[in-house]
Amino acid sequence: MTCFSFLFGRRIDSSPKNSFGVDEVAGFDNVKRYTYKELRNATEDFSPANKIGEGGFGSVYKLKDGRIAAIKVLSAESRQGVKEFLTEINVISDIEHENLVKLYGCCVEENHRILVYNYLEKNSLARTLLGENQSNSNIQFSWRIRTKICIGVARGLAFLHEDLQPHIVHRDIKASNILLDKDLTPKISDFGLAKLIPPNMTHVSTRVAGTIGYLAPEYAIRGQLTRKADIYSFGILLVEIVSGRCNRNTQLPIDEQYLLERTWELYERNELVSLVDPSLNGEFDAEESCKFLKIGLLCTQDASKLRPPMSTVVKLLTGEKEVDDSKITKPGLITDFMDLKVRGPPQAKSEIKTGYLVSSDSDKLDDSTTLGNSTSAATSTTLTACND
């Protein structure tokens, strides 16, 4: 396999004739450009033996020769993929944070669209903690490791939401987009759906995109996107990490299948501790685990204005700020909107009627998907000032 020095060294200024999207990518001066031939050689012609995963918009390959990288090959057929490809470059090329994936560069030649990232050795939370084969994982998700992951993701989101101008809303925070490095440090990935919100605007009206099960109700219904939508998604993720289960499990009794509903029920009965992942075998801090679940409820409250900003969430998780139970109100449950249905591509045909669906790429909605009968989900993205 080719040496990987080219992946991390000099930028290659290649502008082949008839290149796809060269004009769009040319503006990203800090992004390294690789030729398709170089990447093809580095992956041994994209050999299946080097393929380590399949995402919603392409395959991921691992390279290994002293350095490690992941090559994400996007589908050449999808026009939506073009938009997300450029969005992902635009959003992440200029930013760097311990809890965000690192973009090394890209390839844009003819119909080839490829992103080169640092490879995260321990895969995603969806596969290692929540997936069907998590029992085969060699990772021991102790309570300390889980707290580290929760706090790391919260810090990454706080950076996107509050430290950057314009603010960045990820729009697809979920277990499969949280990758782990060799030290189990979490990295937020997949910025293809991200939106920028200028400082003088409080929300963006747009078509709904994201993953069923993590969508905030006000966003799913009205297409009104704020940072609070990410906070809601984080709340779902937080409860998943503590409980060790995804947001829906059809193997459980019907009244226990939907994780957020179950969390609220147990909170009202003062029995939150029973939701903690049984695989921990009692080796966890009961008070802290219940606190984390309460923070998850704070983040998923139905009234978006009541959800704390991510900087406050970080302080709550780290103990710098106390959780006030009196501020916890009922979460926004999709079950409260029984008449709403997903209208869109075949993979998004599930009805939003009975709670939260399992996170998977097949549940992912793109910008062409509209939920319910709302007319406020704008045909094109518009910036709107409001008091939310």
N, C-alpha and C positions, 0 to 999 in steps of 0.2 A: 504494500500500500504506500501511496505517496507520502512523503514527509509533510507534516502539517504546518511548517513554518509559514507557508503562504497564507494560511488562514488567519494568522495573528500578526503578521508582519506588514510589509508594504501594501499600500492600496494599489490595486490594479486598475488602470484607466482604460477600460475596454468599452468601446462604443461600436459594436458591430452593426453593419447595415441591416435595416429592417428590424432592429431590436425592438422588442415589445416594451413600451413604457419607459424608454430611456429618458425622454424629456421630463417625465414626472420624477424619476429617481435622481436625475442630474442635480436637482436642487439640494439634495441631502449630502453636503460636502464632507461630513464627518463619517459617512458610511463607506466601508470598504466595498469594492466591487470585484467579484471573482468571475472568471470565465466559466462557461458550462463545462468545457473540457477539463478544467482543473478539478472541479467538483466531481465530475463523473469518474475521473481517475482516482480521486481520494476515496470514493465509495466502492471502488472496483465495479464500475458501471452500475451503481445503485443495486448492488447484489442483495437479494433477500436475506442472505446470511448476516448482513450488516444492518438490516432493518430492525429497529427496536420498538416501533410503535406506529399507530395509525390514529390521526386526529381528525377533527371535523373538516379540515381543509387541506389535508395532505399527509404524507408519510414522514417519519422521523428516522434518520440513520445515525449510527454512532461511528465515529472515526477514532482510531487509537494508534498513536505512534509517538509517545512521549507527551502528547497533549490530547485532550478530549474535546470534541465538539459535537453538536447535533446539527444535521442538515434537514431542514423542513422543506419538502417539495410540495408546492401547492398545485392543485388541480388546474390543468390548462384550459379546461372547458368552462369553468365557472366564472362568469363576469363578476359575481359577488366576491369571488376570491381575489380578483384584481383590486377591487376597492379595499378589501381588508388587508391585502398585501401592502399597499401603499400606506394605509392607516397605521399598520403595525410598525413600519419603518419610521414614519413621521413621529409617532408617539414616543417610541422607545430609543431612538438613535441618539437623542441628546441627554438622556437621563441615566443615572447610575445610582443604585441603592443596594444595600446588602440583601434586601428581601424582594428584589426584582431580577428577572432573568437578564442576562447580558447579551446584546446583539453584537456579533462580530462583523457581519457584513451580509451582502446579498448578491444574487446573480440575476441579471435581467438581459436575456438574449432571446430574440424572436418570441416564442410562446413559453419560454422557461421562466418561472418565477420561484426563486429559491432563497430562503433565509438561513443564515448560519448563526447558531446560538452556542453558548456554552452548554455542555451536556451535564445534566443533573443525574448523578449515579443512582439515586434511590427511587427514581420514578415519581409518580404522582400519589397524592393522598387517596385518590379514588381507587387506585390499584392496590396499594399497600395496606391501607387501613380500612377502607370501606368496601373494597371489591370482593367478589365471590371467592377469589383465591387468596385472600389475605392470610389465611392459615398457613399458606406456603411461603409467606414472606419471612425473611430472616431478620426483619426489623422488630425490635421489642419496643412497642409504643408505651413506655412507662408514663406515669402521670407527669413526671418532670419533662419528658420529651413533648408531651401534648401541650403543656403550658408554653414551652418554648415555641412550638409551631403556632399556636394561637396568637401569642404576643408578636411574633415575627410578621405574620400576615397583617395584623393590625397596624404595625409600624409601617409596612410597605404601603398600605392603603392611606394611612395618614399623610405619608409623603406625597402621594399622588393627589390627594384631595386638598391639602393645605399648604404644602411647601412649594409647590410649583405654580407658576403663572403662565398661561391660563391653567385652571384646575383640570385634572384629568379624571373622568369617570370611566371605570374599566368596563362596566356593563355585563361582565360574564364571570364574576367571582363564583367559583365552585371548586369542589374537591379535585376534579381532573385538571384544573388550571393552577393547582398549587403543587409545585415540584420540590423535591428534596435533594440537597447535595449530600456528599459523603458524611458530613457532620450533622445531617438532618436539619440543616437550616432551611426554612421554607422560602421559596422564590415564586412570586406571582408571575404567571406566564400568559401568553395569548392575548395580545392587545389589539387584535383585529377588529373588535367591535367598539373600541374606546372612543369616547367623545371628549372634546375640549370645551370647557365652559369658561368664557371670559370673565374677569373679575367683576364687571358691571352687570352681569346677568346671573340670575339665580336658578334658572332651569332652561332646558332645551326641549322643545316639543318635536318629537320624532316618531317614526314608526318603531314598534317594539322589536327589540333584539335581545337575545340572551338565552337562558336555559330554563325550561319549565321546572318549577320546584324551588328556584332561587329568585324568581321575579317578584319585586315589590308590587302589591296590588294596585297602587295609584299609577305605577308605570305600566303595568300590564293592561290596565283598563283605559287610561286616558293618554298614554304615550307621553306622560310628563316626566322627563328625566332630570333628576337632581343627584347630588352625591348621596342623598338618603337612600337611593335605590341600591347602591353598592353596600351601604351600611346594613340594609335589610338582608342582602345576600350573605354578607359576612356573619350576621346573626344566625342564619340557617347553618352555615359552615361550622360555626363555633359549637352549636348543639350537636352536629354530626361528629365532631372530633371528640367531644366529651363522652358521648354515648357509644361511639364506635359503630354507628349504623347510618345508612343513607336516609334521605328524607322521606322515603317510602319503602316499606317492606311488606309485600303481599303475603309473605309466609306467616305473618303474625295475625292474631284475631283482628277483625275489622276495626274495633275501637282502639287498636294500638298501631295500626299500619302507618299513620301519618305523623311524622315525628314532631312537628311544631304543635299540632293539636294536642298530642300526647304530653308534650312538655308543659303546656298551659294547664292541662287537667291536673297533672301532678303538682304543679306549683300551687294551684288553688287548694289542693289537699295537703300541702306542706310535705310532699313525698318526693321531692326532686332527686334526692340521693339514689332512689331506686332506678333512675334512668342512666346512671353512670355505667360505662362499659363493664360487663361482668368479667371480661377477659383480664381485667386488672387484678382480679382475685382479692379484692379488698385492699390492695396496696395503693391507696390514694388518700389525699386529704379531703375528707367529706365536706368540710366547710368551704374549702376553696373550689371544689368541683361544683357545689351548689351555687356559689357566687358566679362562676363562669356561665352556668345555665341561666342565671338571672340576667346576666349581661346580654346573653343571646336573646332573651325576651325583651330587654330594653331596646335592642337593635331592630327588632321585628315588630314593634308596636304599629298598630293600624294607622294612627295619626303620624305621618312622616315627620312633622315638626318636633315630635317628642323623642325621636331617636337621637341619641347623643352623637356629636361629631367624633370622627375617628381618633383625634388626639385625646379626647376624654375617654374613649373606649380603652386606649392604651393605658391611661392612668388607672382606670378601673381594674384592668387585668393585672397590672403590676402592683396593685395595692396602694398606689399614691393617692387614690381617691376611693372613698367608701361607696358601696352600692346602697342606694336609698330605695328600699322596697316600696315605699309609698308612691314612687314615680313609675312603677311598672303597671302598665295597662294592657288590655287584651291585645294580642298580636293580630296583624292583618292576615286573615285566613282566606285562602281562595274558596274554601267551602262556603263562605258568606256570600258568594256571587254565583249562585247555582245556575243562572241563566246564561253565563258567559261561555263561549266556546272558542277554541282556537281556529282561525281561518287562515290557511296558508298552504305551504307545500305538504306533500304526503307525510313527511317525517314529523310534522307538527300537528297532526290531525287529532291528537288526544283531546278530550274535553277537559276543561278546567272546571271540574264539578265536585270531585271528591277528595281534594287535597293535593299534596305535593307528589310529583312523579319522580322516579329515580333519575338522577342526573346521568345523562349520556349524550353523545353527540347527536343521536337521533331525536333528542328533545330540544335541540338547539334551534332557536328562531333567528332569522336574519332580518335585515331591514325591509324586506318585502312582505313580512308577515304582520298581519293586523289581528288584534284580539278583540272579541266582542263587537258591539255595534257602535263603539265610540267614534265620533267624527272629529275628535280633537287630536287623534293620532295623525299628524300632518303627513301629506304626501311627500313633501320634502322637508328636510330639517330646517327649523326656524328658531332663532334666538328670541326669547321672550323674558321681559322683566316682570317679576312678581314678588310677593311678600312671603313666599314659603320659607 
